Amino acid sequence: MTAPFLSLTQIRNRLILTARWVLRDHRPGPDGRCPICRVAGCPVATAARNVLRTAEEVQQRSAAAEPPEPDRDNPQRAG
């Protein structure tokens, strides 16, 4: 179950774990081909790498964003 039972952070963490698991299973062999898909440049591994890259970018972006300081002249209006 996901939706209302997991936070966005928990869903993100599960996506990351799943992508890492997929990359372990679809690691290229000595001939450069995926042992499961039997092709070079496995599309499943590519999708998993895209998930990891996107999750990392989102994490960096949210860590860089600082909450706005409250407006001391007008306490009802923040930033």
Summary of the structure (lengths in Angstrom):
residues: 79
radius of gyration: 19.8
end to end distance: 37.5
largest distance: 67.0
contacts: 168
relative contact order: 0.12
helix: 54%
strand: 5%
